[in-house]
């Protein structure tokens, strides 16, 4: 594919552009299955997203356009207001437009008319478009819409005939790439590709909680070419997608999920209508009614798909085409898609942050390798080498291997990133096996907080692309008083865990603060957290976003446990789990979402956990909250909002749900305040 490259000019509109030098793949530090690639080859590499171009039919030369690369040849601007976004999106010049915070459409349902040669990208996971979307009209071309959350133009009627409020509508456009977005809860369709719109690729998006997901057609011509791959489509009734009169429709590696006993039920899945020629490969259909349908005149070739708990029509027939006549691609096994796409789809923390601007200082790198090929052979030695009061960015690049050591980043050493340099987060492991009751060399025991394998006491610290584990063996130490064994303890402010695995049993991840009068914020994204009892806990203001929380059986094989145990101070936000998956190989109905930890019996605390927009497996109890140490959960703050899955349930006395108005005050931005996480 032809790639255009030229030096970009950087321009700030609302806030400074984030400076990054950390490694990242095209799709960032995604939390796929534990064996997946989570980072690039080294911390000095620039973020890759700025030069990304589309794959699939959006990459094919046609209509005078050589691939889809958006606004890469123009200026990069950062916007935080509707006026700024509309100004640059509608301009005639090319622009890369970084959306660095939530933007509300006014009026509700407004669709900004995007001009050609634009990239509109969310900054990490902070680019929310609320109450409206985008329109690409006749002849508009070379547009990338990426890494955004576009949501909430819903007007109270699922099959809404009165409000044409789409997330993205295209009428006669060409060469469009829609990638890594979260599209949900709109009044009409999430994506409409109409009136001979062609050379479109739609990849790694989440389309959910809507009546109509993705409609293609509104034309008598059979000439549109589209590639639709690696999307997670769930809780949508129709147009999943409905493909009408497309000459070449290539659908592969999509995950279509319809949960039972919810407000929305699927009427059909992939639909080849009219004269469409469709190739449908290695997709996963779960719970769908009529998962694959076709009109008599359509050609639909199926191969390698998985159908679980589906019913009704599942059709194929006729002839289609060979996608490899147009472009190269690789298929993932269909069976891997639920785990892969629940974690990898949607906005990613490493997309939308920019490469180092002129005049800024790149991070200093210290290297660690067990075999002696680095500057240091342990992680702690590298931390020790960072000067006290450090003010510059330090990246500790850790080569693949298992580092059996306790690592402590003291309060006087901020601005440190510890990053694994392997191809998977599993390649670099920091592990130890202290428990609360483990005797200390100088007498006494470690206690819960002291048992951590990694302690982060400093501010502005990041962990990336690695595993932190506590492998204390409960079965072999049943005589020990104090089985709690922390993998990671944080007490600093502005802590990021990106593309990590945090693994243990009881009390895995302790997110704390120096005292209950001090706020400490933690942002976890694209990560795995594993445990069984109170394994996400503490008094920090903490966000677990787009991650997989894995429930684990206890040492004796029994199921049962508690996901969270917040000890939030009064007047402060506690633990927010958002856009994540909670699942595990444990018994159905055996786990609580949380219970209130009044540390030290402090009745003045006001513990809080909110779980929203997440997929809950069958292990979650129908009454998901419970009491702790004589304190009732009903006296504290525990709630859900718009969750799905077998473990989700309707609002009730034992299962409080937020109202829409309450949920609007419990967004990620409300937790993080003036801090926007980004790469180093």
SEDOLUM-627424 format. One record per residue (C-alpha): residue number from 1; z negated, x, y. Coordinates in nm, 3 decimals, always signed. Layout:
// residues N
  num       up     east    north
  NUM        Z        X        Y
...
// end
This chain:
// residues 680
  num       up     east    north
    1   +0.000   +0.000   +0.000
    2   +0.078   +0.119   +0.350
    3   -0.234   +0.219   +0.540
    4   -0.247   +0.255   +0.916
    5   -0.490   +0.508   +1.055
    6   -0.569   +0.606   +1.410
    7   -0.879   +0.712   +1.600
    8   -1.081   +0.412   +1.711
    9   -1.237   +0.365   +2.048
   10   -1.590   +0.224   +2.029
   11   -1.707   -0.028   +2.283
   12   -2.044   -0.202   +2.307
   13   -2.054   -0.560   +2.426
   14   -2.403   -0.684   +2.347
   15   -2.592   -0.424   +2.144
   16   -2.529   -0.063   +2.041
   17   -2.322   -0.019   +1.730
   18   -2.524   +0.095   +1.432
   19   -2.479   +0.457   +1.336
   20   -2.429   +0.532   +0.968
   21   -2.346   +0.830   +0.756
   22   -2.482   +0.710   +0.426
   23   -2.247   +0.677   +0.134
   24   -2.113   +0.340   +0.036
   25   -1.840   +0.189   -0.174
   26   -1.591   -0.053   -0.026
   27   -1.825   -0.335   -0.124
   28   -2.146   -0.161   -0.023
   29   -2.464   -0.127   -0.224
   30   -2.411   -0.430   -0.444
   31   -2.666   -0.549   -0.697
   32   -2.447   -0.605   -0.996
   33   -2.574   -0.558   -1.349
   34   -2.804   -0.259   -1.387
   35   -2.517   -0.036   -1.502
   36   -2.297   -0.107   -1.202
   37   -2.195   +0.136   -0.933
   38   -2.427   +0.113   -0.640
   39   -2.327   +0.392   -0.405
   40   -2.070   +0.656   -0.328
   41   -2.074   +1.020   -0.412
   42   -2.300   +1.156   -0.142
   43   -2.501   +1.069   +0.165
   44   -2.276   +1.249   +0.409
   45   -1.976   +1.024   +0.345
   46   -1.888   +0.775   +0.619
   47   -1.914   +0.402   +0.551
   48   -1.590   +0.292   +0.390
   49   -1.554   -0.061   +0.519
   50   -1.386   +0.022   +0.851
   51   -1.067   +0.142   +0.683
   52   -1.062   -0.113   +0.401
   53   -0.741   -0.304   +0.342
   54   -0.682   -0.607   +0.125
   55   -0.577   -0.612   -0.238
   56   -0.384   -0.884   -0.421
   57   -0.110   -1.080   -0.247
   58   -0.255   -0.997   +0.095
   59   -0.153   -0.636   +0.024
   60   +0.212   -0.718   -0.049
   61   +0.476   -0.643   +0.214
   62   +0.635   -0.968   +0.333
   63   +0.731   -1.150   +0.651
   64   +0.752   -0.819   +0.837
   65   +0.390   -0.734   +0.763
   66   +0.289   -0.433   +0.552
   67   -0.038   -0.538   +0.395
   68   -0.349   -0.674   +0.565
   69   -0.570   -0.438   +0.765
   70   -0.689   -0.661   +1.048
   71   -0.791   -0.511   +1.379
   72   -0.826   -0.156   +1.255
   73   -0.582   -0.017   +1.512
   74   -0.772   -0.160   +1.808
   75   -1.114   -0.129   +1.966
   76   -1.436   -0.212   +1.784
   77   -1.664   -0.449   +1.974
   78   -2.003   -0.593   +1.888
   79   -2.077   -0.954   +1.981
   80   -2.387   -1.174   +1.973
   81   -2.273   -1.481   +2.166
   82   -2.014   -1.753   +2.120
   83   -1.841   -1.660   +2.444
   84   -1.800   -1.298   +2.336
   85   -1.680   -1.391   +1.989
   86   -1.421   -1.635   +2.121
   87   -1.304   -1.394   +2.389
   88   -1.210   -1.120   +2.143
   89   -1.104   -1.338   +1.849
   90   -0.844   -1.517   +2.063
   91   -0.719   -1.206   +2.249
   92   -0.366   -1.078   +2.200
   93   -0.477   -0.717   +2.137
   94   -0.609   -0.599   +1.799
   95   -0.987   -0.591   +1.766
   96   -1.252   -0.527   +1.505
   97   -1.524   -0.773   +1.602
   98   -1.871   -0.704   +1.461
   99   -2.092   -1.014   +1.463
  100   -2.444   -0.875   +1.499
  101   -2.655   -1.190   +1.489
  102   -2.650   -1.568   +1.451
  103   -2.396   -1.754   +1.666
  104   -2.413   -2.133   +1.700
  105   -2.090   -2.321   +1.761
  106   -2.087   -2.557   +2.058
  107   -1.990   -2.830   +2.004
  108   -2.073   -2.861   +1.635
  109   -1.751   -2.840   +1.435
  110   -1.579   -2.603   +1.676
  111   -1.317   -2.381   +1.509
  112   -1.225   -2.067   +1.703
  113   -0.847   -2.015   +1.713
  114   -0.813   -1.661   +1.582
  115   -0.514   -1.455   +1.696
  116   -0.326   -1.196   +1.489
  117   -0.450   -0.843   +1.415
  118   -0.821   -0.917   +1.399
  119   -1.110   -0.816   +1.180
  120   -1.415   -1.039   +1.219
  121   -1.702   -0.888   +1.022
  122   -2.074   -0.953   +0.997
  123   -2.307   -0.661   +1.068
  124   -2.480   -0.621   +0.736
  125   -2.630   -0.958   +0.644
  126   -2.693   -1.069   +1.002
  127   -2.357   -1.226   +1.092
  128   -2.417   -1.603   +1.080
  129   -2.171   -1.858   +1.219
  130   -2.361   -2.186   +1.241
  131   -2.206   -2.529   +1.278
  132   -1.838   -2.438   +1.290
  133   -1.577   -2.186   +1.181
  134   -1.230   -2.038   +1.235
  135   -0.872   -2.169   +1.259
  136   -0.561   -1.959   +1.193
  137   -0.248   -2.136   +1.315
  138   +0.125   -2.108   +1.260
  139   +0.244   -1.745   +1.249
  140   -0.101   -1.589   +1.283
  141   -0.111   -1.282   +1.059
  142   -0.303   -0.970   +0.965
  143   -0.652   -1.121   +0.985
  144   -0.965   -1.017   +0.796
  145   -1.269   -1.247   +0.789
  146   -1.543   -1.060   +0.613
  147   -1.915   -1.037   +0.542
  148   -2.011   -1.349   +0.738
  149   -2.228   -1.648   +0.656
  150   -2.050   -1.961   +0.783
  151   -2.267   -2.267   +0.738
  152   -2.415   -2.599   +0.834
  153   -2.161   -2.823   +1.001
  154   -2.260   -3.092   +0.748
  155   -2.293   -3.434   +0.910
  156   -2.476   -3.626   +0.638
  157   -2.185   -3.738   +0.418
  158   -2.063   -3.519   +0.132
  159   -1.707   -3.655   +0.107
  160   -1.672   -3.662   +0.483
  161   -1.353   -3.832   +0.606
  162   -1.457   -3.836   +0.971
  163   -1.538   -3.472   +1.048
  164   -1.278   -3.204   +0.974
  165   -1.530   -2.923   +1.019
  166   -1.410   -2.642   +0.791
  167   -1.545   -2.291   +0.758
  168   -1.195   -2.136   +0.756
  169   -0.874   -2.335   +0.801
  170   -0.526   -2.177   +0.787
  171   -0.211   -2.370   +0.882
  172   +0.103   -2.159   +0.842
  173   -0.068   -1.818   +0.864
  174   +0.013   -1.516   +0.651
  175   -0.155   -1.195   +0.541
  176   -0.518   -1.302   +0.550
  177   -0.809   -1.143   +0.364
  178   -1.127   -1.349   +0.322
  179   -1.390   -1.127   +0.163
  180   -1.765   -1.113   +0.093
  181   -1.854   -1.424   +0.292
  182   -2.114   -1.692   +0.222
  183   -1.957   -2.031   +0.298
  184   -2.174   -2.339   +0.254
  185   -2.292   -2.680   +0.369
  186   -1.993   -2.772   +0.584
  187   -1.869   -3.118   +0.678
  188   -1.525   -3.091   +0.514
  189   -1.379   -2.795   +0.324
  190   -1.510   -2.443   +0.301
  191   -1.158   -2.294   +0.293
  192   -0.834   -2.481   +0.362
  193   -0.508   -2.289   +0.310
  194   -0.235   -2.529   +0.421
  195   +0.123   -2.566   +0.542
  196   +0.281   -2.267   +0.362
  197   +0.003   -2.022   +0.443
  198   +0.085   -1.722   +0.222
  199   -0.010   -1.368   +0.125
  200   -0.377   -1.457   +0.114
  201   -0.653   -1.282   -0.085
  202   -0.994   -1.446   -0.124
  203   -1.246   -1.214   -0.290
  204   -1.620   -1.175   -0.353
  205   -1.720   -1.486   -0.158
  206   -1.993   -1.739   -0.228
  207   -1.873   -2.097   -0.189
  208   -2.155   -2.344   -0.242
  209   -2.332   -2.669   -0.160
  210   -2.027   -2.861   -0.048
  211   -1.801   -3.147   -0.149
  212   -1.475   -2.954   -0.114
  213   -1.467   -2.582   -0.184
  214   -1.112   -2.452   -0.143
  215   -0.796   -2.657   -0.092
  216   -0.448   -2.507   -0.106
  217   -0.130   -2.690   -0.015
  218   -0.044   -2.976   +0.222
  219   +0.322   -2.880   +0.183
  220   +0.630   -2.983   -0.015
  221   +0.752   -2.623   -0.024
  222   +0.673   -2.403   -0.324
  223   +0.646   -2.063   -0.161
  224   +0.282   -1.967   -0.102
  225   +0.134   -1.658   -0.274
  226   -0.244   -1.628   -0.314
  227   -0.491   -1.411   -0.505
  228   -0.839   -1.553   -0.568
  229   -1.079   -1.321   -0.747
  230   -1.449   -1.244   -0.794
  231   -1.576   -1.553   -0.612
  232   -1.892   -1.744   -0.706
  233   -1.825   -2.116   -0.665
  234   -2.128   -2.335   -0.733
  235   -2.250   -2.685   -0.660
  236   -1.915   -2.802   -0.521
  237   -1.756   -3.127   -0.634
  238   -1.383   -3.076   -0.589
  239   -1.106   -2.831   -0.484
  240   -1.247   -2.539   -0.680
  241   -0.971   -2.458   -0.585
  242   -0.709   -2.730   -0.591
  243   -0.377   -2.544   -0.572
  244   -0.079   -2.758   -0.467
  245   +0.276   -2.622   -0.467
  246   +0.191   -2.251   -0.472
  247   +0.468   -2.028   -0.602
  248   +0.226   -1.762   -0.724
  249   -0.145   -1.841   -0.764
  250   -0.340   -1.564   -0.935
  251   -0.701   -1.660   -1.013
  252   -0.915   -1.408   -1.198
  253   -1.277   -1.309   -1.250
  254   -1.421   -1.611   -1.069
  255   -1.755   -1.770   -1.167
  256   -1.764   -2.149   -1.139
  257   -2.110   -2.297   -1.186
  258   -2.226   -2.659   -1.181
  259   -2.597   -2.707   -1.244
  260   -2.711   -3.025   -1.422
  261   -2.914   -3.299   -1.256
  262   -2.843   -3.200   -0.898
  263   -2.714   -3.391   -0.597
  264   -2.361   -3.253   -0.642
  265   -2.163   -3.284   -0.968
  266   -1.821   -3.134   -1.028
  267   -1.522   -3.362   -1.077
  268   -1.291   -3.073   -1.168
  269   -1.262   -2.696   -1.151
  270   -0.934   -2.503   -1.113
  271   -0.644   -2.744   -1.060
  272   -0.271   -2.655   -1.066
  273   -0.095   -2.934   -0.876
  274   +0.268   -3.014   -0.802
  275   +0.501   -2.723   -0.869
  276   +0.227   -2.458   -0.876
  277   +0.265   -2.151   -1.098
  278   -0.085   -2.029   -1.182
  279   -0.222   -1.737   -1.384
  280   -0.591   -1.788   -1.467
  281   -0.766   -1.486   -1.622
  282   -1.115   -1.376   -1.727
  283   -1.307   -1.639   -1.533
  284   -1.637   -1.800   -1.632
  285   -1.689   -2.177   -1.619
  286   -2.044   -2.307   -1.659
  287   -2.137   -2.675   -1.670
  288   -1.809   -2.795   -1.517
  289   -1.647   -3.128   -1.591
  290   -1.269   -3.089   -1.635
  291   -1.284   -2.711   -1.583
  292   -0.905   -2.654   -1.584
  293   -0.646   -2.922   -1.511
  294   -0.273   -2.925   -1.438
  295   -0.004   -3.164   -1.331
  296   +0.290   -3.223   -1.561
  297   +0.525   -3.016   -1.348
  298   +0.289   -2.721   -1.295
  299   +0.288   -2.400   -1.496
  300   -0.056   -2.269   -1.591
  301   -0.120   -1.966   -1.812
  302   -0.478   -1.907   -1.929
  303   -0.620   -1.599   -2.093
  304   -0.965   -1.445   -2.145
  305   -1.172   -1.724   -1.987
  306   -1.523   -1.830   -2.095
  307   -1.633   -2.194   -2.101
  308   -2.004   -2.272   -2.133
  309   -2.139   -2.630   -2.145
  310   -1.813   -2.768   -2.003
  311   -1.652   -3.101   -2.087
  312   -1.332   -3.294   -2.026
  313   -0.989   -3.151   -1.950
  314   -0.915   -2.787   -2.020
  315   -0.539   -2.748   -1.999
  316   -0.263   -2.493   -1.989
  317   +0.110   -2.492   -2.046
  318   +0.447   -2.398   -1.906
  319   +0.536   -2.062   -1.761
  320   +0.400   -1.873   -1.464
  321   +0.452   -1.505   -1.365
  322   +0.316   -1.155   -1.421
  323   +0.084   -1.055   -1.134
  324   +0.148   -0.687   -1.207
  325   +0.505   -0.736   -1.088
  326   +0.349   -0.762   -0.742
  327   +0.034   -0.544   -0.740
  328   -0.209   -0.353   -0.960
  329   -0.548   -0.491   -1.054
  330   -0.822   -0.452   -1.315
  331   -1.009   -0.727   -1.497
  332   -1.384   -0.738   -1.557
  333   -1.505   -0.899   -1.881
  334   -1.561   -1.268   -1.818
  335   -1.903   -1.256   -1.989
  336   -2.028   -1.015   -1.720
  337   -1.948   -1.241   -1.425
  338   -2.269   -1.448   -1.390
  339   -2.483   -1.137   -1.344
  340   -2.219   -0.949   -1.148
  341   -2.126   -1.217   -0.897
  342   -2.468   -1.368   -0.835
  343   -2.554   -1.024   -0.701
  344   -2.229   -0.875   -0.567
  345   -2.072   -1.173   -0.392
  346   -2.142   -1.266   -0.033
  347   -2.238   -1.045   +0.264
  348   -2.350   -0.692   +0.185
  349   -2.587   -0.475   +0.389
  350   -2.350   -0.178   +0.401
  351   -2.048   -0.369   +0.537
  352   -2.015   -0.416   +0.911
  353   -2.208   -0.110   +1.019
  354   -1.992   +0.151   +1.183
  355   -1.920   +0.516   +1.124
  356   -2.086   +0.772   +1.346
  357   -1.974   +0.733   +1.706
  358   -1.883   +1.026   +1.928
  359   -2.187   +1.199   +2.070
  360   -2.432   +1.083   +1.806
  361   -2.604   +1.320   +1.573
  362   -2.543   +1.285   +1.201
  363   -2.836   +1.277   +0.965
  364   -2.968   +1.604   +0.829
  365   -2.947   +1.623   +0.451
  366   -3.190   +1.781   +0.206
  367   -3.077   +1.802   -0.156
  368   -3.287   +1.756   -0.470
  369   -3.181   +1.836   -0.828
  370   -3.395   +1.890   -1.137
  371   -3.163   +2.163   -1.266
  372   -3.223   +2.383   -0.961
  373   -2.879   +2.326   -0.806
  374   -3.032   +2.158   -0.500
  375   -3.258   +2.292   -0.229
  376   -3.559   +2.142   -0.409
  377   -3.633   +2.047   -0.769
  378   -3.868   +1.754   -0.693
  379   -3.848   +1.471   -0.444
  380   -4.197   +1.543   -0.313
  381   -4.104   +1.901   -0.225
  382   -3.819   +1.768   -0.011
  383   -4.054   +1.522   +0.161
  384   -4.300   +1.805   +0.222
  385   -4.022   +2.002   +0.393
  386   -3.972   +1.731   +0.656
  387   -4.169   +1.831   +0.967
  388   -4.458   +1.615   +1.084
  389   -4.359   +1.387   +1.370
  390   -3.997   +1.403   +1.260
  391   -3.768   +1.221   +1.507
  392   -3.424   +1.283   +1.356
  393   -3.267   +1.108   +1.061
  394   -3.331   +1.293   +0.736
  395   -3.145   +1.203   +0.416
  396   -3.299   +1.329   +0.094
  397   -3.006   +1.324   -0.147
  398   -3.138   +1.311   -0.504
  399   -2.909   +1.410   -0.790
  400   -2.904   +1.204   -1.110
  401   -3.200   +1.259   -1.339
  402   -3.551   +1.138   -1.415
  403   -3.815   +1.268   -1.174
  404   -4.159   +1.215   -1.330
  405   -4.373   +1.255   -1.022
  406   -4.574   +1.066   -0.764
  407   -4.396   +1.066   -0.428
  408   -4.577   +1.004   -0.101
  409   -4.406   +0.977   +0.239
  410   -4.698   +1.005   +0.484
  411   -4.725   +0.808   +0.806
  412   -4.639   +1.111   +1.019
  413   -4.291   +1.151   +0.864
  414   -4.070   +0.860   +0.973
  415   -3.689   +0.834   +0.967
  416   -3.638   +0.938   +0.606
  417   -3.383   +0.801   +0.360
  418   -3.423   +0.882   -0.009
  419   -3.090   +0.819   -0.174
  420   -2.964   +0.867   -0.526
  421   -2.624   +1.029   -0.546
  422   -2.518   +0.898   -0.887
  423   -2.260   +0.629   -0.955
  424   -2.536   +0.382   -1.052
  425   -2.884   +0.303   -0.929
  426   -2.996   +0.374   -1.286
  427   -2.883   +0.736   -1.266
  428   -3.167   +0.852   -1.040
  429   -3.518   +0.749   -1.150
  430   -3.856   +0.823   -0.991
  431   -4.127   +0.724   -1.238
  432   -4.496   +0.771   -1.313
  433   -4.757   +0.587   -1.520
  434   -5.081   +0.553   -1.324
  435   -5.263   +0.220   -1.338
  436   -5.546   +0.078   -1.132
  437   -5.802   +0.189   -1.389
  438   -5.656   +0.532   -1.458
  439   -5.920   +0.803   -1.393
  440   -5.849   +1.032   -1.098
  441   -5.888   +1.408   -1.145
  442   -6.163   +1.421   -0.883
  443   -6.352   +1.120   -1.014
  444   -6.317   +0.747   -0.982
  445   -5.997   +0.554   -1.049
  446   -5.674   +0.508   -0.857
  447   -5.715   +0.138   -0.782
  448   -5.416   -0.091   -0.747
  449   -5.269   +0.054   -0.428
  450   -5.329   +0.411   -0.540
  451   -5.145   +0.361   -0.868
  452   -4.799   +0.352   -0.709
  453   -4.530   +0.591   -0.827
  454   -4.386   +0.597   -0.472
  455   -4.592   +0.544   -0.155
  456   -4.414   +0.478   +0.176
  457   -4.663   +0.501   +0.461
  458   -4.418   +0.600   +0.738
  459   -4.200   +0.374   +0.952
  460   -3.820   +0.359   +0.932
  461   -3.785   +0.469   +0.571
  462   -3.505   +0.367   +0.335
  463   -3.460   +0.388   -0.041
  464   -3.101   +0.357   -0.165
  465   -2.919   +0.364   -0.496
  466   -3.207   +0.464   -0.721
  467   -3.479   +0.331   -0.950
  468   -3.852   +0.339   -0.884
  469   -4.060   +0.259   -1.190
  470   -4.413   +0.252   -1.323
  471   -4.401   +0.284   -1.703
  472   -4.774   +0.245   -1.769
  473   -4.806   +0.123   -2.130
  474   -5.032   -0.182   -2.131
  475   -5.015   -0.223   -2.509
  476   -5.156   +0.125   -2.569
  477   -5.423   +0.097   -2.299
  478   -5.589   -0.238   -2.359
  479   -5.931   -0.076   -2.338
  480   -5.862   +0.039   -1.981
  481   -6.021   -0.172   -1.706
  482   -5.748   -0.231   -1.448
  483   -5.399   -0.294   -1.587
  484   -5.225   -0.328   -1.249
  485   -4.960   -0.057   -1.217
  486   -4.759   -0.044   -0.894
  487   -4.411   +0.106   -0.888
  488   -4.361   +0.106   -0.510
  489   -4.610   +0.059   -0.229
  490   -4.499   +0.026   +0.134
  491   -4.723   +0.004   +0.439
  492   -4.485   +0.125   +0.711
  493   -4.271   -0.092   +0.940
  494   -3.892   -0.133   +0.914
  495   -3.866   -0.035   +0.548
  496   -3.536   -0.094   +0.367
  497   -3.469   -0.106   -0.006
  498   -3.094   -0.119   -0.063
  499   -2.927   -0.115   -0.403
  500   -3.248   -0.024   -0.585
  501   -3.429   -0.115   -0.905
  502   -3.805   -0.160   -0.870
  503   -3.947   -0.194   -1.221
  504   -4.291   -0.256   -1.368
  505   -4.512   -0.524   -1.522
  506   -4.815   -0.639   -1.323
  507   -4.810   -0.571   -0.945
  508   -4.469   -0.400   -0.938
  509   -4.389   -0.410   -0.565
  510   -4.674   -0.397   -0.314
  511   -4.551   -0.457   +0.042
  512   -4.848   -0.406   +0.269
  513   -4.943   -0.298   +0.621
  514   -5.199   -0.053   +0.763
  515   -5.430   -0.347   +0.845
  516   -5.405   -0.722   +0.870
  517   -5.376   -0.688   +1.249
  518   -5.057   -0.481   +1.220
  519   -4.718   -0.623   +1.125
  520   -4.508   -0.428   +0.877
  521   -4.156   -0.550   +0.794
  522   -3.965   -0.484   +0.473
  523   -3.604   -0.579   +0.395
  524   -3.487   -0.571   +0.033
  525   -3.120   -0.635   -0.040
  526   -2.878   -0.589   -0.328
  527   -3.165   -0.490   -0.554
  528   -3.347   -0.571   -0.877
  529   -3.723   -0.636   -0.897
  530   -3.875   -0.669   -1.244
  531   -4.225   -0.774   -1.350
  532   -4.451   -1.048   -1.480
  533   -4.779   -1.094   -1.289
  534   -4.797   -1.106   -0.906
  535   -4.519   -0.852   -0.906
  536   -4.402   -0.912   -0.547
  537   -4.717   -0.912   -0.337
  538   -4.899   -0.799   -0.024
  539   -4.942   -0.886   +0.342
  540   -4.615   -0.747   +0.480
  541   -4.353   -0.961   +0.651
  542   -4.100   -0.915   +0.374
  543   -3.748   -1.040   +0.300
  544   -3.594   -1.023   -0.047
  545   -3.228   -1.105   +0.013
  546   -2.930   -1.126   -0.225
  547   -3.125   -0.967   -0.505
  548   -3.209   -1.038   -0.869
  549   -3.574   -1.099   -0.957
  550   -3.611   -1.048   -1.331
  551   -3.899   -1.213   -1.516
  552   -4.046   -1.009   -1.800
  553   -4.265   -1.095   -2.096
  554   -4.614   -0.948   -2.112
  555   -4.715   -0.657   -2.331
  556   -4.793   -0.884   -2.628
  557   -4.467   -1.079   -2.608
  558   -4.613   -1.382   -2.433
  559   -4.429   -1.547   -2.146
  560   -4.600   -1.662   -1.831
  561   -4.667   -1.515   -1.492
  562   -4.639   -1.532   -1.115
  563   -4.353   -1.401   -0.904
  564   -4.530   -1.364   -0.569
  565   -4.886   -1.321   -0.444
  566   -4.875   -1.306   -0.063
  567   -5.181   -1.215   +0.139
  568   -5.033   -1.297   +0.478
  569   -5.241   -1.282   +0.795
  570   -5.279   -1.600   +0.997
  571   -4.993   -1.646   +1.245
  572   -4.760   -1.405   +1.068
  573   -4.465   -1.455   +0.834
  574   -4.514   -1.360   +0.470
  575   -4.260   -1.331   +0.185
  576   -3.913   -1.483   +0.219
  577   -3.685   -1.489   -0.086
  578   -3.334   -1.581   +0.022
  579   -2.995   -1.608   -0.151
  580   -3.131   -1.447   -0.466
  581   -3.151   -1.518   -0.838
  582   -3.477   -1.553   -1.033
  583   -3.421   -1.532   -1.407
  584   -3.530   -1.356   -1.725
  585   -3.556   -1.365   -2.101
  586   -3.880   -1.564   -2.104
  587   -3.981   -1.913   -2.212
  588   -3.868   -2.213   -2.012
  589   -4.127   -2.345   -1.768
  590   -4.352   -2.042   -1.801
  591   -4.352   -1.881   -1.454
  592   -4.494   -1.985   -1.117
  593   -4.310   -1.886   -0.801
  594   -4.637   -1.779   -0.645
  595   -5.004   -1.815   -0.571
  596   -5.220   -1.729   -0.266
  597   -5.391   -1.392   -0.266
  598   -5.686   -1.400   -0.027
  599   -5.754   -1.029   -0.057
  600   -6.125   -0.956   -0.062
  601   -6.199   -1.329   -0.049
  602   -6.084   -1.344   +0.315
  603   -6.054   -1.716   +0.393
  604   -5.893   -1.638   +0.732
  605   -5.571   -1.528   +0.563
  606   -5.280   -1.773   +0.545
  607   -5.056   -1.663   +0.255
  608   -4.689   -1.761   +0.276
  609   -4.394   -1.759   +0.037
  610   -4.066   -1.938   +0.106
  611   -3.790   -1.943   -0.157
  612   -3.461   -2.072   -0.020
  613   -3.090   -2.088   -0.102
  614   -3.162   -1.921   -0.434
  615   -3.081   -1.981   -0.800
  616   -3.389   -2.049   -1.012
  617   -3.367   -2.008   -1.388
  618   -3.526   -2.243   -1.640
  619   -3.837   -2.023   -1.658
  620   -3.968   -2.166   -1.328
  621   -4.230   -2.439   -1.368
  622   -4.167   -2.787   -1.233
  623   -4.487   -2.742   -1.027
  624   -4.406   -2.388   -0.915
  625   -4.715   -2.299   -0.708
  626   -5.073   -2.256   -0.826
  627   -5.423   -2.162   -0.707
  628   -5.581   -1.817   -0.716
  629   -5.946   -1.704   -0.716
  630   -6.076   -2.036   -0.589
  631   -5.820   -2.073   -0.309
  632   -5.582   -2.369   -0.322
  633   -5.215   -2.305   -0.263
  634   -5.200   -2.638   -0.079
  635   -5.416   -2.494   +0.199
  636   -5.162   -2.218   +0.259
  637   -4.784   -2.200   +0.311
  638   -4.561   -2.235   +0.005
  639   -4.223   -2.408   +0.016
  640   -3.865   -2.419   -0.106
  641   -3.533   -2.508   +0.051
  642   -3.195   -2.581   -0.102
  643   -3.246   -2.397   -0.430
  644   -3.031   -2.458   -0.737
  645   -3.044   -2.394   -1.111
  646   -3.237   -2.532   -1.403
  647   -3.567   -2.422   -1.247
  648   -3.505   -2.601   -0.917
  649   -3.646   -2.947   -0.857
  650   -3.676   -3.234   -0.615
  651   -3.937   -3.238   -0.341
  652   -4.274   -3.383   -0.429
  653   -4.647   -3.345   -0.379
  654   -4.653   -3.043   -0.611
  655   -4.319   -2.910   -0.489
  656   -4.290   -2.907   -0.107
  657   -3.945   -2.861   +0.045
  658   -3.871   -2.761   +0.401
  659   -3.689   -3.007   +0.623
  660   -3.366   -2.888   +0.784
  661   -3.554   -2.839   +1.111
  662   -3.826   -2.635   +0.940
  663   -3.567   -2.428   +0.753
  664   -3.396   -2.342   +1.081
  665   -3.720   -2.166   +1.178
  666   -3.743   -1.977   +0.850
  667   -3.425   -1.769   +0.855
  668   -3.410   -1.396   +0.790
  669   -3.387   -1.329   +1.163
  670   -3.717   -1.511   +1.216
  671   -3.881   -1.266   +0.975
  672   -3.723   -0.948   +1.110
  673   -3.744   -1.027   +1.482
  674   -3.589   -0.759   +1.700
  675   -3.507   -0.536   +1.402
  676   -3.156   -0.540   +1.254
  677   -3.150   -0.334   +0.933
  678   -2.856   -0.101   +0.887
  679   -2.746   +0.212   +0.709
  680   -2.863   +0.556   +0.813
// end
